[in-house]
Amino acid sequence: MVQLMGPASYVVQALVASLIGAAILLAFIMGRRAARRRYFGRRDVRAQALRRQLPEILAGRIMPEAWRRDPLDDRILEEILLDRLEIAGSEEAEQIRYCLRISGLLDKRIHQARRRRGWRRLHTLVALGRMRCPEAIPALAEGLDDENQQTAIAAARGLGRYAMPEAAEPIFERLQLNRLRLPANVLQTALYHCCRERPSMLLRALQFTDDELRPQLARVLAETASAELGEDLVLIASDPLPEVRASAARAMAGARPRLALAALQQLAADSEWFVRLRAVVALGLLQDPRSIPVLLETLCDPNRFVRLRAAGALSRLEGHEEEVLVRAIDTRDRYALQALVGEMQRSGAMLTVLNGLAEPRQRPRARRILLAAVRAGAPRLLLDAVLHHANWRVRTQAARLLAESQDPEVLRLLRFYTTETQRPRERAVLAWLARRLQAATGAEVEPPRPWTYDARRVAGPSPGVSLVRENR
């Protein structure tokens, strides 16, 4: 009958073929979903059973032959053990690694890492890195030579998980032969975890790496520096690359070699601003009073960040506030003084000195420091203490100290403080202080001008008023 339809028979045949193809595709999808549903249901049941048996498996009461025969149980238990290993303590971690060894899971993964290729090898290297068994280090090292960069990255990350100096040796060998090309963040992270216990490996590697890799190794060395490095760390302070010199300055703060102060003094005068910045930060961490002259020089540095870091380092030298302020005033650098006084206020050093006015033993030293601060351009600190400090002894001593300072800047500030102050006691203290300063300096304080309305200052055609000050 279809043949009698002529050319329309081709349309009918195409429709029938499409319906048959759709039916086959739908049957395949439904069959696959049923198979996957059955697989995941069986997997969940076996996962629950194996989790209940996990303590007995780790204790050795259930032998590996009981679950290694089923490939599904093999995969499930491996995932459970690796997930448990991430959060296990040292004792439990050793039990898990022993289970991985005697069950053959470790040997199977090592064999797969050497035989597989592509994404299967990448997946295997990730599993070996999570196991953290030293026997797998050679297999992970071979993965560093893979042509696929993602596989090499997986191998490097797996070695970094071991956090052992032995895991860093394959990386250094390939760096020496210039056979390893990894992203900077992957290389630095792996070396940081592996070389934390033995940072001297990084110091030796700096001698044979090129100019491209040496700054990366120096950054890792700055993070892992310890007393183990000793005086050898001072040698890289004269490296021709400024990035290496900056990392050397940062490492000296952690290693603290005997010649650290002399090397940091040299780096504080470097031509690169970020090298000077790292040197100043390191000097601040050392907290050595012998570094005060160098820090005072960097306090006048043309770079703003260096000045701020130098000011912060000087403000943390307890017991030397007076010397630092006096020598900073001698520099006659206004920006340096502002940075120093501001850092001393932010760090709380000035507040500690201010509270010392209430103690008779600490009062002479506190008066000298605060008087130097006022002359350096920080009278607001004492004016706020006069008005708002909780201790009446501190308020009294601060007022007397301001009167002795004979600073004309205090007279200009009194105008604004008098306008904002509403309490009679505070007004009386400010009036007394103004009279004392007038008598000492011979200047006059302009009285505060009240607020009045002046319609002549209003702009525009619409009526209105503006708030201006008029001196009556």
C-alpha positions in Angstrom: 0.0 0.0 0.0 2.9 2.3 0.7 4.2 1.7 -2.8 0.9 3.0 -4.3 1.4 6.3 -2.5 4.2 7.3 -4.9 6.7 9.9 -3.7 4.8 10.3 -0.4 6.1 6.8 0.6 9.5 8.3 1.3 7.9 10.6 3.9 6.1 7.7 5.5 9.3 5.6 5.7 11.2 8.5 7.2 8.6 9.0 9.9 8.6 5.3 10.7 12.4 5.3 10.9 12.3 8.4 13.2 9.8 6.7 15.5 11.8 3.5 15.7 15.0 5.5 16.4 13.3 7.6 19.1 11.8 4.4 20.6 15.3 2.8 20.7 16.9 5.9 22.2 14.1 6.1 24.8 14.5 2.5 25.7 18.3 3.0 26.0 17.9 5.9 28.3 15.3 4.2 30.5 17.5 1.0 30.6 20.6 3.0 31.5 18.7 4.9 34.3 17.4 1.6 35.7 20.9 0.1 35.6 22.4 3.2 37.3 19.6 3.2 39.9 20.4 -0.4 40.7 24.1 0.3 40.8 23.8 3.3 43.2 21.3 1.4 45.3 23.8 -1.5 45.7 26.6 0.9 46.2 24.8 2.7 49.1 24.0 -0.6 50.7 27.7 -1.8 50.5 28.9 1.6 51.7 26.8 1.4 54.8 27.9 -2.1 55.5 31.6 -1.2 55.0 31.3 1.9 57.3 30.0 -0.3 60.0 32.8 -2.7 59.6 35.5 0.0 59.3 36.7 -0.2 63.0 37.2 -4.0 62.6 38.9 -3.6 59.2 41.4 -1.1 60.7 42.0 -3.3 63.8 42.8 -6.3 61.5 39.9 -8.5 62.6 38.5 -8.5 59.1 41.1 -9.5 56.5 41.4 -7.8 53.2 40.4 -11.0 51.3 36.8 -10.5 52.6 36.3 -7.3 50.6 39.0 -7.2 47.9 37.2 -9.8 45.8 34.5 -7.4 44.8 35.7 -4.4 42.7 32.8 -2.3 44.0 33.8 -2.9 47.6 37.4 -2.2 46.6 36.5 1.3 45.3 34.1 2.1 48.1 36.5 1.2 50.9 39.4 3.1 49.2 37.3 6.3 49.1 36.2 5.8 52.7 39.8 5.3 53.9 41.1 8.3 52.0 38.3 10.6 53.3 39.0 9.4 56.8 42.7 10.0 56.4 42.2 13.7 55.7 40.8 14.3 59.3 42.5 11.5 61.2 45.0 11.9 64.0 48.5 10.6 63.9 47.7 7.3 65.5 44.7 6.6 63.3 46.5 7.8 60.2 49.1 5.2 60.7 46.4 2.5 61.0 44.9 3.7 57.8 48.2 3.6 55.9 48.9 0.2 57.3 45.6 -1.0 56.0 46.3 0.5 52.6 49.6 -1.3 52.4 48.5 -4.8 53.5 45.3 -4.7 51.4 47.2 -4.0 48.2 45.4 -0.8 47.5 48.7 1.2 47.6 50.5 -1.3 45.2 47.5 -1.2 42.8 47.6 2.6 42.6 51.4 2.6 42.1 51.0 0.2 39.3 48.2 2.2 37.7 50.2 5.4 38.0 53.0 3.9 35.9 50.8 2.2 33.3 47.9 4.5 32.8 47.8 7.6 30.6 45.5 10.6 30.3 42.8 11.4 32.8 43.1 7.9 34.4 46.7 8.6 35.3 45.8 12.0 36.7 43.1 10.5 38.9 45.5 7.8 40.1 48.2 10.4 41.0 45.6 12.4 43.0 44.7 9.2 45.0 48.4 8.5 45.6 48.9 12.0 46.9 46.0 11.6 49.3 47.5 8.3 50.7 50.7 10.0 51.8 52.7 6.8 51.9 56.4 7.3 51.3 56.5 4.3 49.0 54.5 6.2 46.4 57.1 9.1 46.0 58.9 7.5 43.1 55.6 6.9 41.2 54.6 10.5 41.8 58.1 11.7 40.7 57.6 9.9 37.4 54.3 11.8 37.0 56.3 15.1 36.9 57.7 14.1 33.6 54.3 13.6 31.9 53.8 15.6 28.7 50.3 16.7 30.0 50.8 19.7 32.3 47.6 18.9 34.3 49.1 15.5 35.1 52.4 17.0 36.1 50.5 19.5 38.3 48.6 16.6 40.0 52.0 14.9 40.7 53.5 18.1 42.2 50.4 18.6 44.4 50.6 15.0 45.5 54.2 15.4 46.5 53.3 18.6 48.4 50.8 16.7 50.4 53.5 14.5 51.8 55.2 17.5 53.6 58.5 15.5 53.7 61.9 16.7 52.6 62.3 13.4 50.6 59.3 14.5 48.5 61.0 17.7 47.5 64.2 16.0 46.1 62.5 14.9 42.8 61.4 18.4 42.2 64.8 19.9 42.8 66.4 17.3 40.5 64.2 18.3 37.7 64.7 22.0 38.4 68.4 21.5 38.2 68.0 19.8 34.8 65.5 22.5 33.7 63.0 19.7 32.9 60.1 20.9 35.1 57.7 23.6 34.0 54.9 24.2 36.5 52.8 27.2 37.4 54.5 29.4 40.1 51.7 28.9 42.7 51.8 25.1 42.3 55.6 24.9 42.6 55.8 27.3 45.6 53.0 25.5 47.5 54.6 22.1 47.0 58.1 23.3 48.1 56.6 25.1 51.0 55.0 22.0 52.5 58.0 19.8 51.8 60.8 22.1 53.0 59.3 23.5 56.2 61.4 21.0 58.2 64.6 21.5 56.2 64.7 25.0 54.6 68.4 24.6 53.8 67.4 22.6 50.7 65.9 25.7 49.2 69.1 27.6 50.0 71.2 25.1 48.1 68.8 25.1 45.2 69.2 28.8 44.8 72.7 28.3 43.7 71.9 26.3 40.5 68.5 27.8 39.4 68.2 30.4 36.7 66.9 34.0 37.1 63.4 32.9 36.3 63.1 30.3 39.1 65.3 31.9 41.7 62.7 34.6 42.8 60.1 31.8 43.3 62.4 29.7 45.5 63.4 32.8 47.4 59.8 33.5 48.3 59.4 30.0 49.6 62.6 30.4 51.6 61.2 33.6 53.2 58.2 31.6 54.4 60.1 28.7 55.8 63.2 30.4 57.2 64.4 29.1 60.5 67.5 29.2 62.7 68.8 26.2 60.7 69.9 28.5 57.8 72.4 30.4 60.0 74.9 32.8 58.4 74.4 31.3 54.9 71.2 33.3 54.6 73.2 36.5 54.6 74.9 35.5 51.3 71.8 35.9 49.2 71.3 39.5 50.5 73.7 40.6 47.8 71.9 38.8 45.0 71.6 40.8 41.7 67.8 40.3 41.5 65.9 42.7 43.7 63.1 40.1 44.3 65.6 37.7 45.9 67.1 40.5 48.0 63.6 41.4 49.3 62.9 37.7 50.1 66.2 37.5 51.9 65.3 40.5 54.1 62.0 38.8 54.9 63.7 35.5 55.8 66.2 37.2 58.2 63.3 38.1 60.4 62.4 34.5 60.9 65.9 33.0 60.9 67.6 35.8 62.9 71.2 35.0 62.0 74.0 36.7 63.9 74.7 39.2 61.1 71.1 39.9 60.4 71.2 43.5 61.6 74.2 44.4 59.5 72.7 42.8 56.4 69.3 44.5 57.0 71.0 47.9 57.4 72.5 47.4 54.0 69.2 46.4 52.4 67.5 49.4 54.0 69.5 51.6 51.7 68.7 49.5 48.6 67.8 51.3 45.3 64.5 49.4 45.0 61.7 50.6 47.3 60.2 47.2 48.0 63.6 45.9 49.1 63.8 48.8 51.6 60.2 48.0 52.6 61.0 44.4 53.4 64.2 45.4 55.3 62.3 47.9 57.4 59.6 45.3 58.2 62.3 42.8 59.2 64.0 45.4 61.4 60.7 46.1 63.1 60.3 42.3 63.9 63.8 42.1 65.3 63.0 45.0 67.8 66.7 45.7 68.3 67.4 49.2 69.7 70.6 49.3 67.6 68.4 49.6 64.5 67.0 53.0 65.6 69.4 55.1 63.4 68.6 53.1 60.3 64.9 53.3 61.0 65.1 57.0 61.5 66.8 57.3 58.1 64.0 55.3 56.4 61.5 57.4 58.3 62.5 60.1 55.8 62.3 57.8 52.8 60.8 59.2 49.6 58.4 56.2 49.4 55.3 56.6 51.6 55.0 52.9 52.4 58.6 52.7 53.7 58.0 55.7 55.9 54.8 54.2 57.4 56.5 50.8 58.1 59.5 52.6 59.6 57.2 54.6 61.9 55.4 51.4 62.9 58.7 49.7 63.7 59.9 52.7 65.8 56.6 52.9 67.7 57.0 49.3 68.9 60.4 49.9 70.5 59.2 50.1 74.1 61.4 52.2 76.5 62.9 54.3 73.7 60.0 56.6 72.9 61.7 59.7 74.2 64.9 59.0 72.2 63.0 58.3 69.0 60.9 61.4 69.2 63.8 63.7 70.0 65.9 62.3 67.1 62.9 62.4 64.8 62.4 66.1 65.6 66.1 66.7 64.7 65.4 65.4 61.2 63.2 68.5 60.6 61.0 66.3 58.3 57.4 67.2 58.9 56.0 64.1 57.1 58.3 61.9 59.1 57.1 63.4 62.4 53.5 63.0 61.4 53.9 59.4 60.4 55.8 58.6 63.7 53.3 60.3 66.0 50.4 58.8 64.1 51.7 55.3 64.4 52.5 55.8 68.1 48.9 56.9 68.6 47.4 54.0 66.6 49.6 51.4 68.3 48.6 52.6 71.8 52.1 53.6 72.8 51.0 57.2 73.4 48.0 56.1 75.5 50.4 54.0 77.7 52.7 57.0 78.1 49.7 59.2 78.8 48.4 56.9 81.6 51.9 57.2 83.1 51.2 60.8 84.1 49.1 59.4 87.0 52.0 57.5 88.5 54.7 59.6 90.3 57.5 57.2 89.3 56.6 57.2 85.6 55.6 60.9 85.5 59.0 62.5 84.6 59.6 60.1 81.7 56.0 60.5 80.5 56.2 64.3 80.6 59.4 64.3 78.5 57.9 62.0 75.9 54.6 63.9 75.7 56.3 67.3 75.6 58.4 66.0 72.6 55.2 64.8 71.0 53.5 68.2 71.4 56.4 69.9 69.8 56.4 67.3 67.0 52.9 68.4 66.1 50.5 66.3 68.3 48.8 68.7 70.7 45.4 67.2 70.1 46.3 64.1 72.1 46.8 66.2 75.3 43.9 68.4 74.6 41.6 65.4 74.4 43.1 64.0 77.6 42.4 67.3 79.3 38.8 67.2 78.4 37.9 63.5 78.3 40.4 61.3 80.3 38.8 59.4 83.1 41.6 60.0 85.6 41.7 63.5 87.1 45.4 63.3 87.8 46.0 62.7 84.1 43.8 65.6 83.2 45.6 67.9 85.5 49.1 66.9 84.4 48.1 67.1 80.7 46.8 70.7 81.2 50.0 71.7 83.0 52.1 70.1 80.3 50.3 72.0 77.6 50.8 75.2 79.5 54.6 74.5 79.7 54.9 73.7 76.0 54.3 77.3 75.0 53.2 76.1 71.6 51.3 78.7 69.5 49.5 75.8 67.7 47.7 75.0 71.0 46.3 78.6 71.1 44.8 78.1 67.6 43.3 74.8 68.6 41.7 76.3 71.8 39.4 78.3 69.7 37.7 75.3 68.2 37.7 73.3 71.4 36.1 76.2 73.3 33.3 76.4 70.8 32.5 72.7 71.0 32.8 72.4 74.8 29.5 72.9 76.7 30.5 71.9 80.3 31.5 74.7 82.7 34.4 72.7 84.1 35.9 72.1 80.7 35.4 75.8 79.7 37.1 76.9 82.9 40.1 74.6 82.3 40.4 75.8 78.7 40.2 79.4 79.8 42.9 78.9 82.4 45.1 77.2 79.7 44.5 80.0 77.3 45.6 82.6 79.9 48.8 80.7 80.7 49.7 80.4 77.0 48.9 84.0 76.3 51.2 85.1 79.2 54.0 82.8 77.9 53.8 83.5 74.2 52.4 87.1 74.2 49.7 86.1 71.7 46.0 86.5 71.9 43.3 83.9 71.3 40.5 85.1 69.0 37.2 84.6 70.8 34.7 82.3 69.2 32.2 84.0 67.0 28.6 83.2 67.5 26.4 81.9 64.7 24.0 84.6 63.2 21.7 84.9 60.3 22.7 87.2 57.4 20.1 87.6 54.7 22.5 89.5 52.5 24.5 86.3 51.9 21.5 84.5 50.4 21.9 83.9 46.6 19.0 83.4 44.2 15.6 85.0 43.7 13.8 83.0 46.4 13.9 84.3 49.9 16.0 82.5 52.5 18.7 82.9 55.0 22.3 81.5 55.3 24.1 80.5 58.4 27.3 82.6 58.7 29.6 83.8 61.4 29.7 87.5 62.3 32.3 89.0 64.6 30.4 91.2 67.0 
